[in-house]
Amino acid sequence: MIHLDGVSVVVPASRRGDADRTLLADVTLTLTEHRIGIIGANGSGKSTLLRLLNGLRLPTAGTVTSGGFDTASQGRQVRTHVGFIFTDPLAQLVMSTPIEDVELSLRSRIKGRENRTREALRLLEERGLGKLAHQSIHDLSGGERQLVALTSVLAVEPKIIVADEPTTLLDLRNRLALRDTFARLPQQLIFSTHDMDVASDATRVLVVDGGRIVADGDPAAAIRFYERSMAMTP
């Protein structure tokens, strides 16, 4: 479970006389549902909200707890509990090949290089990536990279997966494949998206606008609210 209590994120003005910039304002949420989608326009605060959930960003005011761990004071435990997937997998795949990247994630829980290699290959094969284990990350398709990134995150055995617009860079085939993979994950999944079909996969949808939660609930109702608000925006 993730809980946000009175959370705000404010960026101080970079120049004297300019106003501070508020990215999120007074957000209080308890996130318990198995699949939670977050939608909103660019710059609405979606990514800021997601980064708060595993301590990639800290609140200016208020508190965020993930699995009972405070993101401000227990960051290491939070990042073990909550895995994060970026929009562009190249932003998080740091090794040259899939198997090396997954091995790196396994270092914290599996001793011995041979044991890690064996387990990394098993995890990749589980995602249908076994034949790509030793290929260059740069030779993989966008969907394959995203699945490698997911495999590396899952290797840490987090209880919660947070994904920031994970299907944005994917073609239709890879988008459908990733949706299917997400649907079968046992972990709680919290994700942002601009794709309303992907948002409809959730059991709860939050709409973010101007750094505030302006709608929260049933996916169909939240998506309808968002689409109407976008149609009214000049």
N, C-alpha and C positions, 0 to 999 in steps of 0.2 A: 504494500500500500504506500502511496505517496500523498503527502499532505503539504499544502501551501497555506500559510496563515498570514494574511495582511501583507503580501509580498509586493514590493515595488522595485523597479530597476530604473535608476536615473543616471544619465551620463552628464557629468559636469560640462559646462560650456568651455570650449577650447580657447575662446578669446574673451577678453574683458568686455562686458556690455552685452554679450550674447546671452540668450536664455538657456538654462539647462534643458536637456532633452529627456523626456520620460518615455521609456520603452515599454514598461508595464506599470500599471497603477492599481494598488490595493486589491490584489488577487488572492482570494481565499477559495481553495478547492480541496476536496478529498477524492483521490483517483483510485477506485477499487475495481472497476469493470475490467473484464478480460481483454476487450478491444476498444480503445478510445481513439477517435480521430479528432484532429484539430484543423480547422479550415479558416481562411481569412485572406485578405488581399496581401500583396507584397508590402512589407514594411509595417504590417499590423501588429507584430509582436510574437508571431508563432515560434520562430526559431529561438528567440530569447526565452520564451516559456519552456521550450524543450530543453535548452541548455541548462536551465535551472535544475532540472529533474535529476541530473547526475553530477552536478557540481561543476560543470564546465563554465558556468557563470554563477556568480553569487549575488544574492539580493542586496539592494541598497538598504531596504527596510523589510522587516518581517523574517519569517523562517521557512525553510523547506526541509522536510524530512522524508527520506526514502528508506523503507523497511526499518523505520525507527532510528536511522542514522541521520544526524544533522549534516547537511551539505557543507556548511561553513566550517565546522570543527572536526568532522569525521569523513573527509573527502575520500580517503583511501578505501574505507569500508563501503561508501556509497558507490564508488566506481566499480567495485567488485559485485555489488548487488544490482546495479543498473548498467546495462550495456548500451552504447550509443552508436547509431549508424548514420553517417553523413550522406548528404545528397550525392556528392561525388565520391565514390569509393577510393579514388586515388588520393584523397585527402587523408585517408587513414591506413591505407595499405603501404607499409613502410619497407617491406622486404621485396626482393626481386621476383620471387615465385610464390604461388599459393601455399605450397607446403612449408616454406620458410616462415611465411607470415603466421600461419596457424601454429607452428612450432613455438614461435615467439610468445603467443598468447598462452601456451601450455606451460611455460617455464615456471609459473607461480604454483602449479599443483602437480606436475609430473617431473620426477628426477630422472636424469639420464637421457642423453641425446637420442639413443636408439629407441627408447620407450616413447619419447615425444614424437619422433618421426613416424612410428607405427600408429600412434593415436591420431596424429594429424592426417595421415593418409586415410584412416578409417572415417574420420569426420568429413573429409572431402568427398569420399566415395558415397557417404550417406546423402550428400547434396548433389550427387551426379557429377562431381567434379574430379573424380579420381584420375581420369586421363589427362587432365590439365595441371596436375599437381606440380610438375617441374617446368611448365612453360613460363615465359616472362609475363608478368602482370600486364605489361603494355601490349601484349599480343592477344589478350582476351577481349571479348565483347563487353559492352557496358553491363549487360545482365549477368554475365559470368563474374565480372569484378564485384558486382553487388552481392552475389551469392558467396564469393570468397570472403568479402568483408563481414557478412552475416556469420559465416562459419567461424571466422576468427573471434568475433564477439561471443558466439555461443560456446567457444572453447573454454572461456573463463567460467562458464556455468552461472550466468546471472539469473536472477529471478524475474527481472523486468527488462524488456527491450524498448528503447526509445529510438525512433527513426525520423529523421528530418527530410521530408519530401523524397523518400527513397525511390520512387518510380519516375521522377521528373526527367531523367536523362535516358530513359529506356524506351525502346520501340514497343509496339503492341504485344508481340510475342513474349518478350522478356518481362513486360509489365504484368501480363497474365500469369507468367511462371512465378514471379515474385509474390503476387497476390496469393497464389495457391500455396506457396511455401509459408507465407505469413499465417494463412488460415490454419495450418497444421501445427504451428508452434504451441507448445504447452505453456510457455511464459506469457505473462501479461505483456501486451503490446500497446504502446502509445505512439502515434505517428501523426505527422502533418502532411497535408497533400493539397494540390490544386485540382485533383481529379475527383469529381463527385462520385464516380463509380467506385473508386477506391475508398472514399469516405463512407460510402454506404455499407462497406464491409464491417464497419465498427458497430458496437452495441450502444455506444454513447458518442456524441459529437459535440465539441465545443466550437463556438464561433468567436474569433478574436477580431476586434476592431479598435484601432487607436490605443492599443495597450490594455484593453479591458475585455472581459468575457461578456459578450452581449447576448449570447444564446447558449443553452446547455441542455442537452437531453436526447430525445429520440432522434436517430439519424435523419429520417425523412423530414421531420419538422425543422430540425436545425439547418439542413441543407436548403429547404424551401425558404427559410428566413434569410439565409445568406444570399441566395440567388435573387430574392426580391430586393434586398438592400443594395446589391450590386447594380440591379436594373435602375434603381432610383438615383444612383450616384452619377452626377454630371460628368 
